[in-house]
């Protein structure tokens, strides 16, 4: 009996001593989800397709905002500082304006330009005017493959433990992109009128890939003058353009005036949509109906 009491006393002492030790934070027992920040929603789409649930992805430019003029909020800057990677296109207006400040706010974050390896193009219709290259590189499925590979490479370097998962996700994503590309090609190959009118020239790479010609109402963020509008209307009449594309974040006033003059229909598109695959197919379907 005495032996039992001695044993019980020792057991209680050990338990009390253990309970008094500083405990490890609860997060030590749970693998924290790593965070990545991207500039626009199509990059979030790609990153999530490749990484799956292993990565939490935040987007700086919210739905309905323009990536040319957007200004990140203080809370977004704080989130960026907690991210292991920031994925950018590299040439969007707000990216160029904010790059230095973003890097200062997130010195531990790796900044990755996902368009690396893509040949920049001018808006084809105004190439002779020496305008800046079109930054909307993600509107081309072939470009999206390059962007996907760049994202995968950066993820593998930052999180080597999940590199096999990322590479598997990349292969599945590349297959899905190719399927969308084939569907778009099937629709655009049969288009008789190869030129289309768009408010903001965001489909330069899409047009190049599918042998179409983009005619823009606005260039370099500038509204056309009355004389430019008159020339544009004459051009649309000669080419028998009957489709006008307008991005949802832009004003429709000039597009509506031109549509009335040339008897065209206006269609709202969103190249910044998260559902990149569905939106690219939607654009092809609209043009197919011209």
N, C-alpha and C positions, 0 to 999 in steps of 0.2 A: 504494500500500500504506500509505504514511504517512497519507494522507487517511483511509483506512478505519479505521486504528487510532485516529486522533483522533476520528472519528465514534463509534466504539464506546466510547471512554472517556467521551465526553460523555453517551452514552445510559445507561451504567452509573451515572454520577454523578447524573443526573436521577432514575433509578429509586430509588437509595438515598435521595436527599433526600425523595422522595415517601413512601417507607416509614417515614421517621422522623417525619412529620407526625402530630399527634394525629388519630386516626380518629374519625369520627362514630359515635355509638351505632348499633347494628344496627337499633334501632326506628325510626330516621329514615327508613329505606328501606321500612318496612312500616307500613301504616295500622293503628294500634292500635285494637282493638275498644272502643268506648265502653261504659261500664257504667251501668246503671240499677238502683235498688233499689225493690222494692215491698213493701207490708205483708203481703199475702196472695196465695195462689196464683191465684185468679181474675184478679187484676190482672196477674200474670205471663203468664197465658194471653193476655189481650188485648194486652199490650205486644208479645209475641212474634209474635202474628198481624199486628200493624200494622207492626212494624219488621223482621221477618224476622231473618236472621243478622247484620245490621249492629250490633245491640245485644246485649250480654250482660246478662241480667236475674237479679238475686239476690232471694230472698224472705226476709223476716225471720221470719214465723211458719211453722215447719216443719210437715209433715204430722203430724196427730194432736194438735197443740197448740191451745189455746183462744186466740183473738185478744182475749179479754176480760182475760186474766190473764198473757199471755206477757211474758217479760222478755228483751230482746235480749242476746246474748253479747258479750264484748269483741271477738271477731273479727268479728262482724257490724257492730259499731259502727265498726270500722276499715274494713270494706268500704264502709259507707255513706259514709264520708269521701272515698272515691275515686269515688263515683258522681256523675254530672252531674245526676241527678234522683232524688228520692224520691217515689214515687206512693203516696198513702194514700187510704183511703176517707174518713177524717176524723173519724168518730164511734165507732170501735171502742174498747173499753176500754183496751187497751194503747197505742193511738195517743194518746188524751187524756192518759194518765198519763206517757208518755214523750216527748211532742212537744218540750218545751223542751230536754230532755237530748239528744235526737237532733239538734236544730238546733245546739246548742252543739258537738256532736261532729263536725258536718259543715257548717261555716260557708260553704263554697264550693258546697254542693249546693242545687239549687232544690227546694223543698218544694211539691208540687202536690196539692191536695185534689181528687180525681177525681170526687167526688159533687156538685161545684158545679153548680147548676142543677136538682137533683132535689128535689122537694117532699118533706120528711120526713113519715113517717107513724108514728103510734103503733100498737102491736099492737091491731088492730081490736077484738078481743074484750074488751080491757080499756081502751079509749080513755077511758072515763069516769073511770078511776082516776087519770088524770094521769101515767101512766108516761112514761119517756123514749122518744124516737123510736127505732124499730127501725133499727139501722145497716146491716142486711143488704140494702142497696139493689141489689146486683148480682144478686139472685135474680129480678129482673124483666128480661126482654129489652129492653123499652123503655128502662129505666134503663141497661142495658149499652150501648146506642147512645150515650147521653149521656156515659157514662164513656169510651167509645172515642174520641169526638170530643175530649174534654178531654185524653186521653193523646196523641192525634195532634198537637193544637195545641202542647202542651209540647215534644214531640219536634222538631217543625218549628222552634220558636224556639231550641232548644238545639243543633240540628245542621242548619243551613240547607242544607248541601250535599246532604243526603239527603231534603229535604222532599218532593220529587216521589215518591220511593219510599214515604214514609210516607203520603202522601195516597192513593196507589194501594192500599196495604195497608189503609187505613181503609175505602175503598169496598168492597173484597172482604170485609172483616170485617163491615161493616154488612149486606151481602147474606146472609152466612152466619147472622148473628143473626136476620134476618127469616125465613129458612128454618126455623130452630129454633122461632121463635115460632109459625109456622104449624102446625108439627107438634104443638106443645104444645096449641094452640088446638083442633086437630082431636080430640085425646084428651079435653080437659077439657070441651068443649062437650056431650059426651054423658054426663057424669057426673050421675047422679040425686041422690045424696047430696052436697050442696055443702060440708058441714062436715067437717073432719078434725081429729084430735087430734095435737099435736106436743109433744115434751118442752120444747124451748127455742124461743120464738117467732121463728124465723128466716125465715119465709116470708110475712111481711106483704105485701110488694110483689108477690110471686108470686100470692098469693091475690087481691089487689086487681085485678091485671091480668086474671085469668081468672075473676073473679066467684065465687070460693070464699071460705069462711070458716074461718079458723084459730082453733082452740081450744088454748090452751097449758096445759101442766102446770106449768111453772116461769115466773115473771115476775120481771124485774129481778134475775135470778140467785138468787132465793130459792126454796127447796123449799116446797111447799104444806103447810099444817097439816093434821092429821087432819080437821078440819071442812071445810076447803077441798077436800080429796080426796073427801070424801063428796058434797059439792055437785057436784063435777066428774063423778063417776061417775053421779049422777042425770041430769045434763045430757046426758052421752054416751048414756045409755039412751033418753032422750026423743028425741034426734036420730038414734038408731040408727047411731051412729058405729062403724065396724068396722075402721078403719085407724088405727094409731098410728105416727107417724114419730119416730125417735130419731136424733140426730146421733151419729156414731161416737165423739166425744170426751166424751160425757156418760154418767153412770151410768143403767142400765136398771131399777133396782129399782122405782121408783114406776110406770114404764110397764108393767112385768110384772104388778104387782099390779092395776092398772086393767084391763089386757087380760084378766086372768082373770075379773074381775067383769063385764065387758061383752061377753065372748066376741069380742075383737078380735085381730087379728094385728099384730105389731110388725115394722116394716121399718126397717133402718138406712139413713140417707142421709148425704151429705157435701156440704153447700153450699159447703164450702171447697176442694173438689177442683179440681185444675188443669184437668181436662177439663170445663170449665163446661158446654159444650153437651150432652155426654153425660149429665151429672148432672141437669141441668134436665129433660131428656127422660125420664130414669129416674124422677124424682119424679112427673112427669105420668102415666107408665105405671102406677106404683103406685096413684095416686089413681083412675085409670080403672078399676082392678079392684075398687074398693070397691062 
